Amino acid sequence: VVRERVLAMRALWERDEAAFAGAYVKIEPSWAWPKPVQARLPVLIGGGGGPSLFEHIAEYADGWIPIGGAGLTRMLPQLHEQTRAAGRDPGDLTVVPFGTIPDPGKLRHYASLGIEEVVVRLPSAPAAAVLRKLDEYAPLVAEVAGLAASRPSA
């Protein structure tokens, strides 16, 4: 169902007139405006890594949002292998760990894997507490961003 909905949305976003016929989604020739500003709106799929999820990412998505990042080092080669098997370049994928508790070592490790963005875990709390936590994270983010900026680009 998700696959068909994403493919149908892509058709509407990317073509002036689009139709889609799948097992779950059927759209007669239709128009959808306004179109996204970007030529191709990126679609990242979240979830636990594994062959089924990676098959979907390799087929029709632009990246992966692993929850927390546990096992990421072990799972990335599998994602890349399945992406290559689908005839795509794994370097075109974006990986954004979600719910990360940032520490310098973890963020440096992610950077060494080519990960340029994470979504950090924040408390479910009043604004003042969340802002304090963001202030606490700011020097770490600046340090890791400085490391990424100093890396030679491929």
N, CA, C and O of each residue as an XYZ file, in Angstrom:
616
protein
N       0.834     -1.194      0.000
C       0.000      0.000      0.000
C       0.875      1.253      0.000
O       0.638      2.184     -0.770
N       1.894      1.269      0.875
C       2.781      2.440      0.937
C       3.486      2.629     -0.396
O       3.571      3.745     -0.908
N       3.993      1.531     -0.958
C       4.695      1.606     -2.248
C       3.808      2.271     -3.296
O       4.237      3.205     -3.974
N       2.590      1.798     -3.427
C       1.698      2.351     -4.441
C       1.355      3.808     -4.159
O       1.271      4.617     -5.083
N       1.163      4.138     -2.918
C       0.843      5.536     -2.602
C       2.007      6.459     -2.925
O       1.806      7.553     -3.452
N       3.223      6.023     -2.612
C       4.397      6.848     -2.938
C       4.534      6.983     -4.448
O       4.759      8.084     -4.949
N       4.402      5.877     -5.184
C       4.512      5.945     -6.642
C       3.414      6.818     -7.243
O       3.669      7.563     -8.189
N       2.205      6.738     -6.711
C       1.115      7.587     -7.200
C       1.399      9.059     -6.899
O       1.178      9.918     -7.753
N       1.882      9.352     -5.704
C       2.208     10.744     -5.359
C       3.310     11.270     -6.259
O       3.238     12.400     -6.741
N       4.344     10.443     -6.488
C       5.431     10.864     -7.384
C       4.880     11.201     -8.770
O       5.263     12.208     -9.366
N       3.984     10.359     -9.280
C       3.398     10.626    -10.596
C       2.686     11.982    -10.595
O       2.841     12.763    -11.533
N       1.914     12.259     -9.555
C       1.201     13.539     -9.474
C       2.153     14.718     -9.321
O       1.920     15.786     -9.887
N       3.223     14.526     -8.558
C       4.190     15.606     -8.343
C       5.003     15.906     -9.596
O       5.331     17.062     -9.866
N       5.327     14.867    -10.360
C       6.332     15.002    -11.417
C       5.759     15.169    -12.817
O       6.496     15.539    -13.732
N       4.478     14.912    -13.014
C       3.889     15.021    -14.362
C       2.740     16.018    -14.350
O       2.046     16.185    -13.347
N       2.557     16.676    -15.487
C       1.424     17.607    -15.601
C       0.103     16.861    -15.477
O      -0.807     17.305    -14.778
N       0.003     15.709    -16.168
C      -1.182     14.876    -16.058
C      -0.701     13.484    -15.690
O       0.196     12.940    -16.335
N      -1.290     12.912    -14.664
C      -0.818     11.613    -14.190
C      -1.989     10.684    -13.940
O      -3.082     11.101    -13.557
N      -1.718      9.410    -14.170
C      -2.674      8.353    -13.836
C      -1.876      7.269    -13.127
O      -0.663      7.159    -13.308
N      -2.555      6.481    -12.333
C      -1.883      5.377    -11.648
C      -2.899      4.271    -11.453
O      -4.047      4.517    -11.082
N      -2.458      3.039    -11.709
C      -3.333      1.888    -11.509
C      -2.543      0.792    -10.821
O      -1.651      0.184    -11.412
N      -2.874      0.553     -9.589
C      -2.247     -0.521     -8.829
C      -3.330     -1.343     -8.150
O      -4.523     -1.151     -8.385
N      -2.888     -2.256     -7.308
C      -3.846     -3.096     -6.582
C      -4.605     -2.299     -5.525
O      -5.751     -2.623     -5.215
N      -3.976     -1.253     -4.963
C      -4.560     -0.496     -3.856
C      -4.894      0.946     -4.200
O      -5.767      1.555     -3.583
N      -4.193      1.488     -5.191
C      -4.374      2.886     -5.557
C      -4.731      2.963     -7.031
O      -4.053      2.390     -7.884
N      -5.802      3.676     -7.312
C      -6.214      3.901     -8.698
C      -6.541      5.388     -8.850
O      -7.384      5.933     -8.138
N      -5.854      6.023     -9.795
C      -6.099      7.434    -10.079
C      -6.315      7.573    -11.584
O      -5.441      7.231    -12.381
N      -7.461      8.066    -11.952
C      -7.725      8.379    -13.363
C      -6.835      9.552    -13.747
O      -6.317     10.242    -12.869
N      -6.647      9.793    -15.046
C      -5.820     10.954    -15.435
C      -6.256     12.199    -14.657
O      -7.410     12.624    -14.716
N      -5.296     12.764    -13.931
C      -5.582     13.857    -12.997
C      -4.486     14.904    -13.048
O      -3.396     14.681    -13.576
N      -4.814     16.045    -12.484
C      -3.864     17.131    -12.350
C      -3.768     17.471    -10.872
O      -4.768     17.445    -10.155
N      -2.587     17.782    -10.431
C      -2.379     18.197     -9.032
C      -1.441     19.397     -9.027
O      -0.301     19.317     -9.484
N      -1.937     20.498     -8.509
C      -1.165     21.735     -8.440
C      -1.341     22.347     -7.060
O      -2.399     22.135     -6.467
N      -0.417     23.069     -6.514
C       0.892     23.373     -7.093
C       1.819     22.161     -6.997
O       1.625     21.276     -6.163
N       2.812     22.140     -7.851
C       3.831     21.094     -7.851
C       4.907     21.464     -6.834
O       5.085     22.640     -6.516
N       5.630     20.457     -6.319
C       6.771     20.770     -5.444
C       7.800     21.622     -6.190
O       7.951     21.503     -7.406
N       8.495     22.470     -5.458
C       9.518     23.327     -6.053
C      10.674     22.478     -6.578
O      11.209     22.742     -7.655
N      11.053     21.455     -5.808
C      12.145     20.584     -6.228
C      11.689     19.716     -7.390
O      10.532     19.299     -7.448
N      12.613     19.442     -8.323
C      12.282     18.591     -9.466
C      11.866     17.199     -8.995
O      10.924     16.613     -9.529
N      12.562     16.679     -8.006
C      12.205     15.367     -7.450
C      12.165     15.511     -5.934
O      13.197     15.707     -5.292
N      10.992     15.416     -5.382
C      10.817     15.527     -3.941
C      11.347     14.253     -3.285
O      10.856     13.166     -3.588
N      12.329     14.358     -2.401
C      12.900     13.143     -1.808
C      11.920     12.436     -0.871
O      11.192     13.067     -0.105
N      11.928     11.116     -0.960
C      11.104     10.275     -0.097
C      12.048      9.383      0.698
O      12.788      8.585      0.123
N      12.021      9.519      2.014
C      12.813      8.668      2.899
C      11.852      7.782      3.676
O      10.816      8.241      4.157
N      12.207      6.505      3.792
C      11.352      5.546      4.480
C      11.989      5.208      5.817
O      13.175      4.886      5.885
N      11.198      5.282      6.877
C      11.686      4.965      8.205
C      11.353      3.545      8.600
O      10.372      2.965      8.133
N      12.181      2.995      9.464
C      11.896      1.668      9.990
C      13.162      0.899     10.298
O      14.276      1.348     10.029
N      12.954     -0.282     10.874
C      14.064     -1.163     11.192
C      14.645     -1.760      9.927
O      13.905     -2.185      9.039
N      15.960     -1.795      9.841
C      16.632     -2.281      8.646
C      16.419     -3.765      8.420
O      16.272     -4.544      9.361
N      16.406     -4.135      7.155
C      16.291     -5.532      6.794
C      15.952     -5.670      5.325
O      15.673     -4.676      4.654
N      15.975     -6.890      4.821
C      15.798     -7.115      3.385
C      14.509     -6.539      2.804
O      14.538     -5.962      1.717
N      13.395     -6.679      3.489
C      12.124     -6.200      2.945
C      12.113     -4.677      2.842
O      11.764     -4.129      1.797
N      12.489     -3.998      3.909
C      12.516     -2.538      3.886
C      13.522     -2.049      2.848
O      13.235     -1.123      2.090
N      14.693     -2.668      2.812
C      15.728     -2.231      1.878
C      15.306     -2.463      0.429
O      15.701     -1.702     -0.455
N      14.517     -3.492      0.174
C      13.993     -3.726     -1.176
C      13.124     -2.554     -1.614
O      13.216     -2.094     -2.752
N      12.274     -2.073     -0.698
C      11.413     -0.932     -1.011
C      12.238      0.335     -1.227
O      11.991      1.083     -2.173
N      13.209      0.574     -0.360
C      14.052      1.756     -0.509
C      14.777      1.703     -1.843
O      14.823      2.697     -2.567
N      15.344      0.549     -2.170
C      16.090      0.407     -3.425
C      15.198      0.631     -4.639
O      15.650      1.161     -5.655
N      13.943      0.234     -4.540
C      13.044      0.363     -5.693
C      12.564      1.788     -5.924
O      12.614      2.281     -7.051
N      12.092      2.467     -4.854
C      11.378      3.718     -5.128
C      11.643      4.861     -4.153
O      11.019      5.916     -4.269
N      12.540      4.683     -3.208
C      12.759      5.760     -2.232
C      14.135      6.387     -2.440
O      14.950      5.918     -3.234
N      14.354      7.451     -1.702
C      15.615      8.180     -1.804
C      16.474      8.027     -0.563
O      17.571      8.582     -0.490
N      15.981      7.276      0.413
C      16.786      7.085      1.595
C      16.043      6.392      2.707
O      14.901      5.955      2.562
N      16.743      6.310      3.836
C      16.298      5.536      4.987
C      16.395      6.379      6.240
O      17.356      7.127      6.422
N      15.402      6.258      7.105
C      15.421      6.876      8.427
C      15.411      5.746      9.459
O      14.344      5.302      9.884
N      16.615      5.274      9.867
C      16.648      4.253     10.922
C      16.307      4.886     12.261
O      16.707      6.015     12.545
N      15.575      4.162     13.071
C      15.178      4.677     14.376
C      16.307      4.403     15.365
O      16.627      3.251     15.657
N      16.906      5.482     15.875
C      17.952      5.384     16.885
C      19.344      5.125     16.347
O      20.321      5.606     16.921
N      19.459      4.390     15.277
C      20.777      4.155     14.684
C      21.484      2.907     15.168
O      22.599      2.634     14.723
N      20.874      2.131     16.071
C      21.525      0.902     16.537
C      21.660     -0.068     15.369
O      20.697     -0.293     14.636
N      22.833     -0.638     15.193
C      23.073     -1.600     14.126
C      23.307     -0.980     12.765
O      23.378     -1.690     11.762
N      23.427      0.319     12.721
C      23.573      1.024     11.450
C      24.816      0.582     10.684
O      24.754      0.380      9.471
N      25.927      0.433     11.366
C      27.175      0.028     10.707
C      27.012     -1.328     10.033
O      27.538     -1.548      8.942
N      26.303     -2.214     10.658
C      26.081     -3.565     10.120
C      25.063     -3.544      8.986
O      25.179     -4.328      8.044
N      24.066     -2.660      9.059
C      22.972     -2.657      8.099
C      23.281     -1.873      6.811
O      22.754     -2.207      5.750
N      24.115     -0.852      6.894
C      24.388     -0.038      5.705
C      24.922     -0.853      4.526
O      24.473     -0.638      3.401
N      25.861     -1.780      4.736
C      26.317     -2.577      3.586
C      25.183     -3.376      2.940
O      25.166     -3.551      1.722
N      24.243     -3.857      3.742
C      23.097     -4.584      3.179
C      22.220     -3.653      2.336
O      21.782     -4.020      1.246
N      21.969     -2.452      2.848
C      21.190     -1.480      2.086
C      21.897     -1.162      0.776
O      21.263     -1.126     -0.279
N      23.203     -0.932      0.835
C      23.960     -0.591     -0.368
C      23.958     -1.746     -1.369
O      23.844     -1.524     -2.574
N      24.084     -2.966     -0.876
C      24.078     -4.133     -1.755
C      22.733     -4.257     -2.484
O      22.695     -4.482     -3.694
N      21.645     -4.110     -1.745
C      20.321     -4.214     -2.369
C      20.073     -3.059     -3.336
O      19.389     -3.230     -4.345
N      20.620     -1.897     -3.034
C      20.458     -0.746     -3.923
C      21.210     -0.989     -5.233
O      20.684     -0.717     -6.312
N      22.432     -1.500     -5.138
C      23.194     -1.830     -6.352
C      22.475     -2.906     -7.166
O      22.413     -2.819     -8.393
N      21.930     -3.922     -6.484
C      21.213     -5.006     -7.170
C      19.990     -4.475     -7.922
O      19.562     -5.067     -8.913
N      19.431     -3.361     -7.449
C      18.283     -2.744     -8.118
C      18.729     -1.795     -9.236
O      17.899     -1.152     -9.878
N      20.044     -1.713     -9.462
C      20.558     -0.873    -10.531
C      20.702      0.589    -10.166
O      20.736      1.457    -11.038
N      20.788      0.859     -8.875
C      20.917      2.243     -8.415
C      22.237      2.433     -7.688
O      22.849      1.475     -7.217
N      22.663      3.686     -7.606
C      23.899      4.044     -6.920
C      23.605      4.281     -5.438
O      22.845      5.190     -5.103
N      24.198      3.474     -4.539
C      23.959      3.693     -3.100
C      24.375      5.083     -2.634
O      23.853      5.581     -1.636
N      25.297      5.708     -3.334
C      25.728      7.059     -2.975
C      24.639      8.095     -3.151
O      24.744      9.203     -2.625
N      23.584      7.746     -3.891
C      22.470      8.674     -4.078
C      21.473      8.639     -2.928
O      20.578      9.481     -2.857
N      21.620      7.667     -2.023
C      20.688      7.549     -0.893
C      21.086      8.475      0.239
O      22.265      8.765      0.440
N      20.092      8.931      0.972
C      20.295      9.717      2.181
C      19.899      8.846      3.367
O      18.857      8.190      3.343
N      20.731      8.840      4.401
C      20.408      8.110      5.625
C      20.402      9.126      6.761
O      21.386      9.830      6.985
N      19.278      9.192      7.476
C      19.110     10.166      8.560
C      18.647      9.424      9.808
O      17.447      9.196      9.967
N      19.566      9.039     10.704
C      19.134      8.392     11.943
C      18.187      9.299     12.735
O      18.413     10.504     12.849
N      17.140      8.706     13.270
C      16.097      9.439     13.986
C      16.117      9.058     15.454
O      16.248      7.882     15.794
N      15.986     10.053     16.326
C      15.928      9.789     17.762
C      17.281      9.497     18.370
O      17.378      8.774     19.361
N      18.321     10.053     17.786
C      19.682      9.829     18.244
C      19.953     10.615     19.522
O      19.604     11.791     19.629
N      20.572      9.959     20.474
C      21.098     10.669     21.643
C      22.526     11.033     21.266
O      23.398     10.164     21.235
N      22.775     12.301     20.981
C      24.070     12.654     20.424
C      25.188     12.618     21.456
O      25.041     13.087     22.584
N      26.285     12.058     21.041
C      27.532     12.200     21.778
C      28.614     12.303     20.714
O      28.424     11.841     19.589
N      29.740     12.900     21.058
C      30.758     13.165     20.031
C      31.207     11.914     19.276
O      31.345     11.945     18.053
N      31.432     10.826     19.989
C      31.893      9.605     19.330
C      30.877      9.066     18.336
O      31.236      8.673     17.226
N      29.612      9.047     18.732
C      28.565      8.529     17.842
C      28.430      9.408     16.604
O      28.321      8.894     15.490
N      28.435     10.718     16.786
C      28.282     11.611     15.645
C      29.492     11.550     14.720
O      29.344     11.630     13.501
N      30.680     11.409     15.286
C      31.872     11.236     14.444
C      31.788      9.936     13.659
O      32.141      9.891     12.481
N      31.320      8.878     14.317
C      31.165      7.596     13.638
C      30.164      7.713     12.494
O      30.427      7.227     11.394
N      29.032      8.343     12.734
C      28.053      8.550     11.667
C      28.686      9.327     10.513
O      28.498      8.979      9.347
N      29.434     10.376     10.840
C      30.092     11.165      9.789
C      31.054     10.291      8.979
O      31.168     10.455      7.764
N      31.745      9.364      9.648
C      32.677      8.476      8.932
C      31.934      7.535      7.985
O      32.521      7.026      7.030
N      30.648      7.303      8.245
C      29.825      6.461      7.380
C      29.189      7.268      6.238
O      28.487      6.713      5.394
N      29.441      8.577      6.223
C      28.868      9.430      5.194
C      27.533     10.038      5.571
O      26.866     10.651      4.737
N      27.142      9.873      6.816
C      25.866     10.430      7.284
C      26.092     11.892      7.647
O      26.964     12.222      8.451
N      25.298     12.747      7.048
C      25.477     14.186      7.225
C      24.392     14.834      8.072
O      24.468     16.023      8.383
N      23.381     14.054      8.445
C      22.252     14.632      9.179
C      21.702     13.596     10.154
O      21.604     12.416      9.819
N      21.344     14.032     11.354
C      20.649     13.189     12.323
C      19.510     13.997     12.923
O      19.539     15.228     12.924
N      18.523     13.303     13.425
C      17.449     13.940     14.183
C      17.687     13.526     15.626
O      17.580     12.348     15.969
N      18.009     14.502     16.472
C      18.351     14.190     17.855
C      17.103     14.000     18.705
O      16.035     14.542     18.420
N      17.274     13.224     19.740
C      16.185     12.992     20.689
C      16.083     14.199     21.612
O      17.082     14.668     22.158
N      14.875     14.686     21.774
C      14.609     15.798     22.678
C      13.547     15.374     23.677
O      12.714     14.516     23.386
N      13.582     15.985     24.863
C      12.576     15.607     25.856
C      11.192     16.124     25.475
O      11.053     17.159     24.824
N      10.191     15.390     25.889
C       8.817     15.873     25.776
C       8.590     16.713     27.024
O       8.224     16.201     28.081
N       8.814     18.000     26.879
C       8.832     18.883     28.045
C       8.441     20.293     27.602
O       8.322     20.563     26.407
N       8.244     21.181     28.565
C       7.971     22.581     28.219
C       9.121     23.183     27.406
O      10.253     22.701     27.449
N       8.807     24.232     26.677
C       9.767     24.864     25.772
C      11.094     25.190     26.454
O      12.153     24.993     25.858
N      11.057     25.673     27.665
C      12.301     26.066     28.346
C      13.248     24.873     28.489
O      14.454     25.012     28.283
N      12.716     23.718     28.836
C      13.555     22.518     28.995
C      14.103     22.059     27.651
O      15.264     21.659     27.558
N      13.286     22.115     26.619
C      13.737     21.712     25.284
C      14.814     22.675     24.793
O      15.819     22.245     24.227
N      14.613     23.969     25.003
C      15.612     24.956     24.585
C      16.930     24.770     25.331
O      17.999     24.934     24.743
N      16.867     24.431     26.617
C      18.103     24.150     27.367
C      18.847     22.967     26.743
O      20.068     23.002     26.596
N      18.106     21.928     26.379
C      18.721     20.752     25.770
C      19.355     21.116     24.420
O      20.455     20.663     24.106
N      18.662     21.928     23.633
C      19.220     22.368     22.353
C      20.494     23.186     22.562
O      21.457     23.046     21.808
N      20.496     24.046     23.595
C      21.708     24.808     23.921
C      22.848     23.874     24.311
O      24.007     24.125     23.980
N      22.515     22.806     25.011
C      23.516     21.807     25.404
C      24.097     21.110     24.166
O      25.294     20.829     24.117
N      23.252     20.834     23.173
C      23.695     20.143     21.959
C      24.469     21.057     21.003
O      25.268     20.567     20.205
N      24.249     22.363     21.068
C      24.814     23.294     20.081
C      26.329     23.175     19.911
O      26.787     23.101     18.770
N      27.132     23.152     20.975
C      28.584     23.043     20.769
C      28.978     21.730     20.082
O      29.903     21.701     19.270
N      28.284     20.668     20.409
C      28.556     19.372     19.795
C      28.250     19.402     18.303
O      29.030     18.907     17.489
N      27.119     19.982     17.955
C      26.741     20.085     16.548
C      27.766     20.933     15.799
O      28.169     20.582     14.690
N      28.185     22.034     16.392
C      29.176     22.899     15.751
C      30.492     22.147     15.553
O      31.126     22.275     14.506
N      30.902     21.370     16.546
C      32.148     20.603     16.442
C      32.065     19.583     15.312
O      32.968     19.499     14.480
N      30.992     18.815     15.284
C      30.843     17.770     14.268
C      30.658     18.409     12.889
O      31.180     17.893     11.901
N      29.929     19.515     12.805
C      29.758     20.206     11.518
C      31.104     20.698     11.021
O      31.377     20.672      9.821
N      31.940     21.145     11.937
C      33.300     21.576     11.552
C      34.117     20.428     11.017
O      34.888     20.600     10.073
N      33.961     19.255     11.608
C      34.675     18.072     11.101
C      34.194     17.729      9.709
O      35.000     17.418      8.831
N      32.883     17.781      9.493
C      32.331     17.440      8.179
C      32.798     18.450      7.131
O      33.098     18.077      5.997
N      32.858     19.714      7.508
C      33.271     20.740      6.565
C      34.742     20.603      6.177
O      35.142     20.990      5.079
N      35.538     20.051      7.085
C      36.967     19.914      6.803
C      37.302     18.645      6.040
O      38.426     18.493      5.561
N      36.331     17.713      5.915
C      36.562     16.490      5.160
C      36.627     16.794      3.678
O      35.836     17.594      3.178
N      37.568     16.164      2.955
C      37.577     16.370      1.513
C      36.348     15.720      0.891
O      35.949     14.627      1.295
N      35.753     16.380     -0.080
C      34.582     15.818     -0.731
C      35.020     14.842     -1.818
O      36.090     14.981     -2.412
N      34.173     13.861     -2.061
C      34.513     12.831     -3.043
C      34.168     13.280     -4.436
O      34.385     12.540     -5.395
